[in-house]
Amino acid sequence: MRKREFITLVGGASLAWPLAAYPQSTTMPVIGFLNGGSPDNYAHQVAAFRKGLAEGGYIESQNVTVEYRWAEGQLSRLPALAGDLLNRQVAVLVTSGSLAAVTARSATATVPIVFNVTDPVRLGLADSLSRPWQCHRG
């Protein structure tokens, strides 16, 4: 084998190797969904959530994983369920209901939380409505 052929072979392999390894090392992002109720009572909300994801280009089980945790009305279970989702290293927590949002907020300072509550400032989820993404723990 000539020197030029050898360099081409090794150089080509070194360029192709990261590309071949890339699909094996990538994983789908995981969204954690936390709710104090039961899936039967929130089927319409989950359907709307999935529709919104799809409109944003995210299809469950194709390019995003959603981990659902339901407290089934036993709200004292919310902290453990939030902890379980955080152990799954979710990219974001989506909550439904004030208590689920507050529980998620107290469980993490690093994972973004998406919530829909009436008064996030009063609940301590945001410092102000003008900058709801900023909240400083006190």
C-alpha positions, 0 to 999 in steps of 0.5 A: 500500500502506498503512503498516499493511499494509507493516509487517505484511508486513515483520514477518511476513516477518522472523518467517518467514525464520528458520523457513524458514532453520532446516531448511536450516541444521540438520544431523544429529549425527554419531557416530564409531565407532572399532574396531580390528577388521573389520565382519564380526567385530563385526556383532553389536556394530554391530547392538546399537549401532544397536538402542540408538540406535533405543531412544533415538530415533536412527535411522541416516540419518534423524536421526543419521549414524554414521561407521564407521572400522575398522582391520581388525586394523592397530592402528597405523591407529587414530590416523589413523582417530581423526583422520579422525573428528575432522575430520568434527566428530563429536559423540561418539566411540564406541570398541570395545576398550581400544586404540581408547578410549585412542587416542581419548582421546589424540586429543581432550580436547573430544569426548566418548568412549563406551567399554566397557573393563574397567578405565578407571582403569588405562587413564587413561580415568577418574580414578575409577569413582565419576566416570568422566566426569571425567578430568584429563590429567596 
